Amino acid sequence: MNTPPAIRIDNLVKEYASPGPGEPPKLALKGVSFDVPQGGIFGLLGPNGAGKSTLINILAGLVRKSGGNAEIWGFDTDANPRNAKRSIGIVPQEIVFDPFFTPFEVLENQAGFYGIPKGERRSEELLKAVHLWDKRDAYARTLSGGMKRRLLIAKAMVHSPPILVLDEPTAGVDVELRRQLWELVTELNREGVTVVLTTHYLEEAEQLCDRIAIINHGELIADKPTRELVGMAREKIVAVTVDKDLTGPIEEPVFTKAEVIEPRRLEITYDRDKASAGQVLALVQSRGYAIEDVTTREADLEDVFVQLTGAG
């Protein structure tokens, strides 16, 4: 039997009212459909204003959809909103909790909102999991930015949801904190939590996500396993160091682009469907240059993203 998806999005539409007289309504989502498989880390990517946060806010119950259907852990968000909400934990971009509560009180209050009896609450376990047990009695306002981020993850997990959604969790945080957050999220995923991630850091998505959907202007433009998506990038870059100063860029029909970046260093972009690295180097040598050094760069998710969204 096929495992049902953790989240099912079917023809989701969100229309906002006209911003002014004579202006058409704004369509934030234009019939988006995709499934989030159970048990993995799923990336939801797109430029600013693409519709990612609107989609997440619909799942969170903060925004009313204009059309289509959404299911969370098999529960329709319209027909069974209570169970749908209990199946998902949302970590928002903004840091939101009362600064005068302690981390322990933040989690206890959140558990109370979900009607979890005192004897079944996991506040101690969660604070230990996010490495904040030693701060359990400190005011939340005294925590560092990284500690607040970790507390938000614990807060999203108080009701033990099978799905955790992180909306730009590492925006504006330093490299070390980003690494700590991803160790925590990866550990939750290993324990069986399905993770949905929106991020602007494409390298992060490429390393962490099993599957990625890309939204642009409210439309789904890709939904593929990460490796397959990266494989869509056709361009490859070769940087060549030659034995004498270049007189200018070498123009060849199979080169997409050729730039002189130093007097003796040339960077060539080519379509790997039309030429191989060996052919590129042979064309450089045919112009009378001896090659002293070569470095290549494979296409990555950023190249695909730019190719699909047209974002410069």
C-alpha positions in Angstrom: 0.0 0.0 0.0 1.1 3.5 -0.7 1.8 5.7 2.3 -0.6 8.7 2.3 1.2 12.1 2.1 1.9 14.1 5.2 0.4 17.2 3.5 -1.8 17.2 0.3 -2.3 20.5 -1.5 -4.9 20.4 -4.3 -5.6 23.3 -6.6 -5.0 25.9 -3.8 -6.1 29.4 -4.7 -5.7 32.6 -2.6 -7.1 35.9 -4.0 -6.7 39.1 -2.1 -9.0 42.1 -2.6 -8.2 44.7 -5.2 -5.5 47.1 -3.8 -7.3 50.1 -5.3 -10.1 51.3 -7.6 -9.8 49.9 -11.1 -7.1 47.5 -10.1 -7.6 43.7 -10.4 -7.6 41.5 -7.3 -4.2 40.1 -6.4 -3.8 36.3 -6.9 -1.2 35.1 -4.4 -1.8 31.4 -5.2 -3.0 30.3 -8.6 -4.1 26.7 -8.3 -1.1 25.1 -6.6 -1.1 21.3 -6.2 1.6 19.1 -4.6 2.1 16.4 -2.0 4.6 16.4 0.9 5.7 12.8 1.5 5.8 11.4 5.0 9.1 11.1 6.8 11.4 13.4 4.8 12.6 16.9 4.7 10.6 18.8 2.0 11.8 22.2 0.7 9.4 24.9 -0.4 11.4 27.6 -2.3 10.6 30.7 -4.3 11.5 34.4 -4.6 10.1 37.0 -2.3 6.4 37.4 -2.9 6.1 34.0 -4.6 3.3 32.8 -2.3 5.3 30.6 0.1 4.2 32.3 3.3 0.6 32.6 2.1 0.5 28.8 1.6 2.0 28.1 5.1 -0.4 30.6 6.7 -3.3 28.7 5.1 -2.0 25.4 6.6 -1.6 27.2 10.0 -5.2 28.4 9.8 -4.1 32.1 9.8 -5.3 32.8 6.2 -8.5 31.7 4.6 -8.1 30.1 1.2 -10.2 31.3 -1.8 -10.4 27.8 -3.4 -9.0 24.3 -3.6 -8.3 21.9 -0.7 -5.6 21.2 1.8 -5.2 18.1 3.9 -2.8 17.7 6.9 -2.1 14.2 8.0 -5.3 13.1 6.3 -7.5 15.8 7.9 -9.1 18.3 5.6 -8.5 21.8 6.9 -12.1 22.8 6.3 -14.0 19.6 7.4 -11.7 18.8 10.3 -9.7 21.9 11.3 -9.1 20.9 14.9 -7.3 17.6 14.0 -5.5 19.3 11.1 -4.1 21.9 13.4 -3.1 19.3 16.0 -1.1 17.5 13.3 1.2 20.4 12.4 3.7 22.6 14.3 4.6 25.9 12.7 7.9 27.8 13.5 7.3 31.3 12.2 9.9 33.7 10.8 9.2 36.2 13.6 10.2 35.5 17.2 6.9 35.6 19.0 6.4 34.9 22.7 5.9 36.9 25.9 9.3 38.2 27.0 8.4 38.0 30.7 7.7 34.3 30.7 10.5 31.8 31.3 11.1 29.1 28.6 9.5 26.5 30.9 6.4 28.8 31.3 6.3 29.4 27.5 6.0 25.7 26.8 3.6 25.0 29.7 1.2 27.8 28.5 1.4 26.5 24.9 0.6 23.0 26.0 -2.4 24.4 28.0 -3.7 26.0 24.8 -3.8 22.6 23.2 -5.6 21.1 26.3 -2.7 18.8 27.2 -3.1 17.6 30.8 -0.2 18.5 33.2 0.8 14.9 33.6 1.3 14.5 29.8 3.2 17.7 29.0 6.8 17.4 27.6 8.2 20.7 28.6 11.3 19.3 30.4 12.0 16.8 27.6 11.6 19.5 24.9 13.8 22.0 26.7 16.5 19.4 27.0 16.2 18.4 23.3 16.8 22.1 22.3 19.6 22.5 24.8 17.7 25.1 26.9 17.1 23.2 30.1 19.8 25.3 32.0 17.8 28.4 30.9 14.4 27.0 32.0 13.9 29.7 34.7 15.4 32.7 32.8 13.1 35.4 31.3 12.7 34.7 27.6 13.7 38.3 26.8 17.2 37.6 28.2 17.9 34.7 25.8 20.2 35.1 22.8 18.7 35.1 19.3 19.8 31.5 18.7 18.2 30.4 22.0 14.9 32.1 21.0 14.9 30.3 17.7 15.4 27.0 19.5 12.6 27.8 22.0 10.3 28.5 19.0 11.0 25.0 17.7 10.3 23.5 21.1 7.1 25.6 21.3 5.9 24.2 17.9 6.5 20.6 19.2 4.5 20.8 22.5 1.6 18.9 21.1 3.8 16.2 19.5 2.7 17.0 15.9 3.9 14.5 13.2 4.7 17.5 10.9 7.0 20.5 11.6 7.0 23.5 9.3 9.9 26.0 9.5 9.3 29.3 7.7 12.7 30.9 7.0 14.2 29.6 10.2 17.8 30.7 9.6 17.1 34.1 8.1 19.5 36.6 9.7 21.4 34.1 11.9 25.1 33.4 11.9 26.8 30.3 10.4 27.3 28.6 13.7 23.7 29.0 14.8 22.5 27.8 11.4 24.5 24.6 11.9 23.1 24.1 15.4 19.5 24.6 14.1 20.0 22.1 11.3 21.5 19.5 13.7 18.3 19.9 15.8 16.0 19.7 12.8 17.8 16.7 11.3 17.6 14.9 14.7 13.8 15.5 14.9 13.5 14.2 11.3 15.4 11.0 12.3 12.9 10.5 15.1 10.1 10.4 12.5 8.9 14.0 12.2 8.2 15.2 8.6 9.8 18.6 8.1 8.7 21.3 5.7 11.2 24.1 5.2 11.1 27.4 3.4 14.5 29.0 2.9 16.3 31.6 0.9 19.5 29.7 1.3 19.6 27.4 -1.7 22.8 25.6 -0.5 20.9 24.7 2.7 17.9 23.3 0.8 20.2 21.3 -1.5 22.0 19.7 1.5 19.0 19.0 3.7 16.0 18.4 1.5 15.0 15.1 -0.1 12.5 16.8 -2.3 11.9 20.4 -3.4 8.9 22.3 -4.8 9.5 25.8 -6.3 6.8 28.4 -6.4 7.0 31.6 -8.6 4.3 34.2 -8.9 1.8 32.0 -7.1 2.4 29.0 -9.5 4.1 25.7 -8.9 7.0 25.5 -11.4 8.9 22.5 -10.1 8.3 19.6 -7.7 11.0 16.9 -7.9 13.5 14.9 -5.8 16.5 17.3 -5.0 19.1 15.3 -7.0 16.8 15.2 -10.1 16.2 19.0 -9.8 19.9 19.7 -9.6 20.4 17.5 -12.6 18.1 19.8 -14.6 20.9 22.4 -14.7 22.5 22.1 -18.1 25.2 24.7 -17.7 28.7 23.9 -16.5 31.5 26.4 -15.8 35.2 25.8 -16.6 37.9 28.2 -15.5 41.1 27.9 -17.6 44.5 29.3 -16.9 46.7 29.7 -20.0 50.4 30.2 -20.6 50.2 33.8 -21.9 48.0 36.9 -21.7 44.7 36.5 -23.4 43.9 39.0 -26.2 40.2 38.8 -25.4 37.4 36.3 -24.7 37.3 33.3 -27.0 34.0 33.2 -28.9 32.7 29.7 -29.9 29.2 28.6 -30.9 29.1 26.0 -28.1 30.1 28.5 -25.4 27.1 30.1 -23.6 29.5 32.7 -22.2 33.3 33.4 -22.1 34.8 36.0 -19.8 38.4 37.0 -19.2 38.6 37.3 -15.4 42.4 37.8 -15.1 45.0 38.4 -17.9 45.6 34.7 -18.2 42.4 33.3 -16.8 39.3 32.6 -18.8 35.9 31.5 -17.4 33.8 29.6 -19.9 30.1 28.6 -19.5 28.8 25.9 -21.8 25.8 23.7 -22.2 26.8 20.1 -21.3 24.1 18.8 -23.6 26.1 20.3 -26.5 29.7 19.9 -25.6 32.1 18.2 -23.2 34.8 19.7 -21.0 37.4 18.0 -23.3 35.9 19.8 -26.4 36.0 23.1 -24.6 39.7 22.7 -23.7 40.5 21.6 -27.2 38.9 24.8 -28.6 41.0 26.9 -26.3 44.1 25.1 -27.4 43.2 25.5 -31.0 43.6 29.3 -30.5 47.3 28.8 -29.7 47.1 28.8 -25.9 48.7 26.1 -23.7 46.6 25.2 -20.7 48.3 25.4 -17.3 45.4 24.8 -15.0 41.7 23.9 -15.1 38.9 24.1 -12.5 35.3 23.1 -13.1 32.1 23.9 -11.2 29.0 21.7 -11.5 25.6 23.3 -11.7 23.9 23.5 -8.3 20.4 24.2 -7.1 21.0 28.0 -7.4 21.6 27.6 -11.1 18.3 25.6 -11.5 16.5 28.2 -9.4 17.7 31.1 -11.6 16.9 29.1 -14.7 13.3 28.3 -13.6 12.4 31.6 -12.0 14.3 33.9 -14.2 15.6 35.6 -11.0 18.8 37.4 -11.7 
